[in-house]
Amino acid sequence: MCNATGRPDPPRNVDWFKDDQIVHSDVQRGLIVTKKIESRLLVSVLSIRFARLSDAGRYACLSSDGESAAITVHVLSGTYVRLHCV
């Protein structure tokens, strides 16, 4: 989850990156990016269903205002990963 705030309005957009490559939703693969505006807050969630070892890496969110946050994800085993970047 990536929360981007702004005054008086939230940023226009948030993009997700994995290992410096942009991430787009891919429903077939179970990769979902959602975005919603709550008051002065733009919330974006990147969910990975059916995680694979290749999904491990450094994930970052970058707002259109230039703010960013990042997290390193390790996939050991399992079928579901939910990322949380604050």
DOMARKE-286225 format. One record per residue: residue number from 0; chain; x, y, z of N, C-alpha, C in turn. Coordinates in nm, 4 decimals, decimal comma. Example, Ala and Ser with C-alpha at 12.3 -4.5 7.8 and 13.67 -1.06 7.14 Angstrom:
  num  cadena       npx       npy       npz      capx      capy      capz       cpx       cpy       cpz
    0       A    1,3190   -0,5690    0,7800    1,2300   -0,4500    0,7800    1,3200   -0,3300    0,7800
    1       A    1,2850   -0,2250    0,7080    1,3670   -0,1060    0,7140    1,2900    0,0030    0,7870
//
This chain:
  num  cadena       npx       npy       npz      capx      capy      capz       cpx       cpy       cpz
    0       A    0,0846   -0,1170    0,0000    0,0000    0,0000    0,0000    0,0891    0,1232    0,0000
    1       A    0,0549    0,2182   -0,0820    0,1300    0,3421   -0,0925    0,0316    0,4574   -0,0739
    2       A    0,0559    0,5406    0,0257   -0,0291    0,6567    0,0524    0,0445    0,7829    0,0112
    3       A   -0,0145    0,8598   -0,0784    0,0461    0,9849   -0,1241   -0,0468    1,1003   -0,0878
    4       A    0,0037    1,1953   -0,0107   -0,0778    1,3087    0,0313   -0,0359    1,4343   -0,0425
    5       A   -0,1262    1,5321   -0,0424   -0,0970    1,6594   -0,1064   -0,1834    1,7689   -0,0486
    6       A   -0,1400    1,8911   -0,0658   -0,2183    2,0055   -0,0204   -0,2257    2,1063   -0,1317
    7       A   -0,3369    2,1533   -0,1731   -0,4686    2,1181   -0,1196   -0,5251    1,9885   -0,1788
    8       A   -0,4642    1,9370   -0,2859   -0,5152    1,8172   -0,3513   -0,4102    1,7067   -0,3484
    9       A   -0,4536    1,5809   -0,3589   -0,3560    1,4713   -0,3636   -0,2819    1,4718   -0,4968
   10       A   -0,1697    1,4014   -0,5047   -0,0997    1,3892   -0,6337   -0,1929    1,3293   -0,7391
   11       A   -0,1656    1,3549   -0,8656   -0,2498    1,3041   -0,9744   -0,2366    1,1539   -0,9932
   12       A   -0,1180    1,0992   -0,9609   -0,0951    0,9586   -0,9920    0,0137    0,8998   -0,9025
   13       A    0,0136    0,7674   -0,8918    0,1200    0,6914   -0,8270    0,1554    0,5767   -0,9208
   14       A    0,2830    0,5601   -0,9476    0,3304    0,4477   -1,0292    0,4082    0,3522   -0,9406
   15       A    0,4001    0,2235   -0,9747    0,4742    0,1189   -0,9045    0,5893    0,0703   -0,9911
   16       A    0,7013    0,0361   -0,9261    0,8200   -0,0141   -0,9955    0,8721   -0,1373   -0,9222
   17       A    0,9230   -0,2332   -0,9981    0,9935   -0,3486   -0,9423    1,1323   -0,3478   -1,0041
   18       A    1,2330   -0,3421   -0,9185    1,3714   -0,3371   -0,9664    1,3881   -0,2313   -1,0758
   19       A    1,3294   -0,1143   -1,0518    1,3373    0,0033   -1,1403    1,2617   -0,0113   -1,2723
   20       A    1,1795   -0,1142   -1,2880    1,0955   -0,1307   -1,4072    0,9497   -0,1074   -1,3673
   21       A    0,8759   -0,0287   -1,4465    0,7376    0,0019   -1,4125    0,6533   -0,1259   -1,4085
   22       A    0,5602   -0,1298   -1,3146    0,4707   -0,2441   -1,2963    0,3302   -0,2034   -1,3392
   23       A    0,2681   -0,2840   -1,4223    0,1300   -0,2628   -1,4651    0,0461   -0,3812   -1,4192
   24       A   -0,0825   -0,3584   -1,4008   -0,1721   -0,4687   -1,3669   -0,1679   -0,5750   -1,4757
   25       A   -0,1716   -0,6995   -1,4326   -0,1762   -0,8140   -1,5230   -0,2656   -0,9186   -1,4558
   26       A   -0,3949   -0,9098   -1,4839   -0,4938   -0,9937   -1,4170   -0,4655   -1,1413   -1,4400
   27       A   -0,4226   -1,1778   -1,5587   -0,3918   -1,3177   -1,5902   -0,2872   -1,3742   -1,4935
   28       A   -0,1900   -1,2902   -1,4569   -0,0807   -1,3305   -1,3702   -0,1100   -1,3068   -1,2229
   29       A   -0,2212   -1,2380   -1,1946   -0,2576   -1,2102   -1,0562   -0,1912   -1,0879   -0,9982
   30       A   -0,1480   -0,9972   -1,0847   -0,0832   -0,8736   -1,0428   -0,1833   -0,7601   -1,0579
   31       A   -0,2253   -0,7022   -0,9460   -0,3316   -0,6019   -0,9486   -0,2839   -0,4720   -0,8833
   32       A   -0,2981   -0,3606   -0,9550   -0,2696   -0,2280   -0,9018   -0,4016   -0,1534   -0,8940
   33       A   -0,4373   -0,1079   -0,7729   -0,5595   -0,0297   -0,7560   -0,5225    0,1083   -0,7020
   34       A   -0,6085    0,2057   -0,7328   -0,5870    0,3426   -0,6858   -0,7216    0,4022   -0,6477
   35       A   -0,7228    0,4773   -0,5368   -0,8439    0,5501   -0,4993   -0,8051    0,6758   -0,4233
   36       A   -0,8920    0,7762   -0,4322   -0,8678    0,9031   -0,3642   -0,9572    0,9101   -0,2414
   37       A   -0,8966    0,9430   -0,1283   -0,9677    0,9635   -0,0026   -0,9286    1,1012    0,0497
   38       A   -1,0153    1,2009    0,0297   -0,9887    1,3383    0,0711   -0,8602    1,3891    0,0042
   39       A   -0,7545    1,4203    0,0818   -0,6292    1,4700    0,0241   -0,5269    1,3588    0,0093
   40       A   -0,5749    1,2348    0,0047   -0,4879    1,1186    0,0038   -0,5164    1,0312   -0,1182
   41       A   -0,4125    0,9964   -0,1930   -0,4224    0,9005   -0,3031   -0,3626    0,7697   -0,2517
   42       A   -0,4443    0,6650   -0,2494   -0,4013    0,5351   -0,1982   -0,3885    0,4389   -0,3155
   43       A   -0,2729    0,3755   -0,3267   -0,2513    0,2756   -0,4301   -0,2046    0,1466   -0,3638
   44       A   -0,2626    0,0346   -0,4071   -0,2268   -0,0958   -0,3520   -0,1794   -0,1850   -0,4654
   45       A   -0,0651   -0,2485   -0,4447   -0,0130   -0,3475   -0,5383   -0,0286   -0,4832   -0,4715
   46       A   -0,1097   -0,5703   -0,5309   -0,1318   -0,7051   -0,4788   -0,0788   -0,8068   -0,5780
   47       A   -0,0093   -0,9067   -0,5255    0,0421   -1,0141   -0,6097   -0,0214   -1,1439   -0,5611
   48       A   -0,1084   -1,1993   -0,6426   -0,1684   -1,3289   -0,6110   -0,0844   -1,4351   -0,6808
   49       A   -0,0710   -1,5492   -0,6185    0,0073   -1,6584   -0,6769    0,1536   -1,6162   -0,6951
   50       A    0,2140   -1,5628   -0,5899    0,3525   -1,5143   -0,5967    0,4478   -1,6252   -0,6392
   51       A    0,5458   -1,5854   -0,7170    0,6517   -1,6752   -0,7627    0,7844   -1,6249   -0,7067
   52       A    0,8845   -1,7086   -0,7106    1,0161   -1,6643   -0,6658    1,0638   -1,5435   -0,7451
   53       A    1,0259   -1,5358   -0,8718    1,0677   -1,4233   -0,9566    1,0012   -1,2912   -0,9159
   54       A    0,9004   -1,2957   -0,8286    0,8368   -1,1729   -0,7807    0,9178   -1,1053   -0,6704
   55       A    1,0190   -1,1733   -0,6177    1,1049   -1,1128   -0,5165    1,1817   -0,9965   -0,5788
   56       A    1,2081   -0,8946   -0,4990    1,2850   -0,7805   -0,5487    1,2523   -0,6542   -0,4734
   57       A    1,2997   -0,5428   -0,5253    1,2765   -0,4121   -0,4639    1,1575   -0,3462   -0,5332
   58       A    1,0533   -0,3194   -0,4559    0,9339   -0,2532   -0,5071    0,9303   -0,1104   -0,4546
   59       A    0,8912   -0,0179   -0,5409    0,8823    0,1222   -0,5015    0,7574    0,1838   -0,5611
   60       A    0,7017    0,2798   -0,4897    0,5930    0,3598   -0,5459    0,6447    0,5029   -0,5568
   61       A    0,6041    0,5709   -0,6628    0,6486    0,7068   -0,6910    0,5280    0,7905   -0,7288
   62       A    0,5034    0,8961   -0,6521    0,3892    0,9835   -0,6821    0,4264    1,0837   -0,7902
   63       A    0,3247    1,1402   -0,8536    0,3491    1,2417   -0,9568    0,4108    1,3673   -0,8960
   64       A    0,4086    1,3796   -0,7627    0,4739    1,4920   -0,6938    0,6213    1,4641   -0,6646
   65       A    0,6685    1,3434   -0,7018    0,8084    1,3101   -0,6836    0,8431    1,2425   -0,5523
   66       A    0,7449    1,2163   -0,4677    0,7694    1,1455   -0,3417    0,7731    0,9958   -0,3686
   67       A    0,8544    0,9228   -0,2916    0,8635    0,7791   -0,3153    0,8815    0,7029   -0,1838
   68       A    0,8531    0,5735   -0,1907    0,8761    0,4804   -0,0800    0,9114    0,3475   -0,1431
   69       A    0,9896    0,2655   -0,0708    1,0320    0,1378   -0,1281    1,0387    0,0307   -0,0208
   70       A    1,0313   -0,0939   -0,0658    1,0407   -0,2095    0,0217    1,1033   -0,3235   -0,0579
   71       A    1,1819   -0,4066    0,0104    1,2370   -0,5253   -0,0537    1,1514   -0,6439   -0,0135
   72       A    1,1080   -0,7202   -0,1129    1,0205   -0,8348   -0,0903    1,0986   -0,9626   -0,1164
   73       A    1,0898   -1,0542   -0,0217    1,1511   -1,1859   -0,0350    1,0386   -1,2872   -0,0480
   74       A    1,0423   -1,3705   -0,1495    0,9423   -1,4753   -0,1674    1,0110   -1,6084   -0,1367
   75       A    0,9670   -1,6710   -0,0290    1,0239   -1,7992    0,0104    0,9400   -1,9137   -0,0438
   76       A    0,8096   -1,9023   -0,0239    0,7120   -1,9977   -0,0766    0,5750   -1,9388   -0,0495
   77       A    0,4724   -2,0002   -0,1025    0,3380   -1,9488   -0,0803    0,2731   -1,9053   -0,2087
   78       A    0,1484   -1,8593   -0,1944    0,0713   -1,8235   -0,3123    0,0183   -1,6814   -0,3079
   79       A    0,0448   -1,6039   -0,2022   -0,0112   -1,4697   -0,1950    0,0855   -1,3768   -0,1240
   80       A    0,1097   -1,2602   -0,1845    0,1937   -1,1584   -0,1239    0,1167   -1,0267   -0,1295
   81       A    0,1135   -0,9534   -0,0192    0,0540   -0,8201   -0,0198    0,1636   -0,7226    0,0241
   82       A    0,1913   -0,6257   -0,0586    0,2967   -0,5290   -0,0303    0,2427   -0,4134    0,0502
   83       A    0,3254   -0,3589    0,1355    0,2863   -0,2437    0,2164    0,4030   -0,1454    0,2175
   84       A    0,3911   -0,0377    0,1429    0,4914    0,0695    0,1422    0,4290    0,1919    0,2041
   85       A    0,4957    0,2509    0,3001    0,4435    0,3717    0,3617    0,5491    0,4776    0,3579
//
